[in-house]
Amino acid sequence: MNISVKNKVILTAIGVFFLFVSIAFLPRDIKEYEIKQKGEIVEITILSMPSNCRSTKWHPKVSFIYKDKVYSKGTGWGICDKQVGDKFLMKHLDKYENIFVYPKEHFTYRFLSTIGLLLLGLYTLVYAHASQMLPYWLKGEKKEYTPKRLTSEEMLKRHLAHRENSPRKKKKDK
């Protein structure tokens, strides 16, 4: 399983890309999970709603006011049923000023996919660079056992050495 230099470069680039993408998303996912677990419910006031609020391809952003500052978040979880000026409840922690979470929002799949992307990037890098360091049985190669051919003199020496060290010989000597 020898990998060409061109394929090593391609696999390395893919692995590094996967690592950077997953590392970029991981801190935000961890913060949102913390807000989901420990955050307090806050009341926000909707400032503007997009015209295509229920778009399934892209989540348009809704703007809202919290503590006299304007924030935005992708639409979802019932906010499209509201009008401009309505109040809406979200979860928030003051230590993460710009991150708001819908109370019913779930992060399990997104978090698992980020971890999966991280592991895939690591696997790709290891596969590209450590494959020549793996033992032959992990590479899928078969190694045939070929016994060494002994000459008649070598066979006689081994036989005599075995006889000298045999348990029967030791019993007779006693």
N, C-alpha and C positions, 0 to 999 in steps of 0.2 A: 504494500500500500504506500507507494512513494507518491507524494504530491508534488506536482511541478511547481516551479517558482511562481509562474503566473497565477495558478490556482491558490497558492499560499497568500499572495498579495490580495486576491479577490476575497478570500475567506477572512483575512485579517481586517480588510476594510469593512466587510459586513459585520464582523464581530465588534469592532470598535464603534460602528454606527449604532448597533443594538445596545451596547453598553451606555453610550452617551445619551441616547433617547430615554432609556429606562432610568438612568441616574437623574436626568432632567425632570422626569415626572414624579419620581419617588418622594422628594421632600414635600411637594404639594399634597400628594396622596396621604402622607403621614399626618400633615397638619389638618387636612379635612377630616381624617378619621378621629383625630384628637378632639376636634370641634364637635363631631357627631357624638362622641362619648361624654365629654365634659362640658360642652358649650351650654350657654343659657339661651333661652328663647327670647328674642328681641323683636320689637315691632318696627317694621320699616314702612315708609310711605312711597308708593309707586310714583315715579316722576314721568317716565315715558314708556310706552309699550310699542313694540315693533308691529308693523301692519301684517306681517306673515308670522304671527306668534306661534302657530301650531305647525310650523315647518318640521318635517321629519328628517330632512337631509342635514340641515344645519340648525343648531339651536341659536336663534337670534338672541341678542342681549336685551335685557330689560334694565332700565336705569331706576334707581331708587335712592331715597334719602334716609340716612341714619345718623343721628347726632349732628345735624346740620352739614353733613358731607355727602357728596354724591358718589355712589358706587354702581357697578353694573355686574350682572351675572347672566348666564345662559338661561333661557326660559325652561320651565318644566314644573312638574308637581303642582299643577292647579293655578299657577300664577296667571295663565292666559285667560282665566275666567274673571279676572279682576279688571278694573278700569283705572285710568290715571287718577291719582289722588286717594285711592283706596289704601287701607292698611293691610299688611300681610306679615305673617310670623315666619321668622327664620332663626336658625341657630348661629351663634357667634361667640367668639372669645376675643376679649380686648387685646390680647397679646398678638393676635394675627389680624391686624386692622383691616386688610382688604379681602379677607376670606369670609364668605357667608355660605351657609349650607341649608338646603331645604330640609325641614324636619323629617320627611319620609325618604330622603335621598339615601341610596345604598352605594357603598364603595367596594364591596367584596370582589366583584368581577374585575373592576378596573385595577384594584390593588393586585389581585392575582395575575392579571395580564402583564402588569408592570414587572412583577417578580419573575414571571415566565420569560419575558423579554430579556431581563438581566441574565438569567440562567442560560438562555439561548446564546447570548453574546459571549458569555464565558466559555460555553461548550465549543462554539465556533473557533474561538481563539486557541483553546487547548487542542482541538482537532487539527488546526492548521499548523501548529508549531510543535506539539509534543508527540505527534504520531510516529516519528522516527525514534523516539525514546521509549515507546511502549514495548513490552515483551512480545515475542512473536505470536503467542497464543491470543493476545488481545488485538493484534493486527489482523487476525483471521488467516495467518499463514500456517502452513503445515510443515513441520520439520520431521523428516523421516529419521528413524534411528538406524544407523548403520553400524553394526558392531565392528570393532577393530579385529582384523585378521591376525591371529597369533602364529608365529612360527612354531615348529615342533620343540625347539629349545626353550622358548618362552613358556609353552604349555607345561613342559617337564619341570621348569623352575617353580611355577605356580603350584603344581601338584606336590612337589617335595616340600615347599613352604607350608602348604596346607596340612600335610601329614605331620610335620613337626609341631604345628600348633593345634592339632586336633585333640579333643578331650580324651579319646581312647589312649593316645600316646602318653598323656599326662597320668592316667590311671595306672598304666603299666610301669611307669617310672617310679611310682610310689611303692 
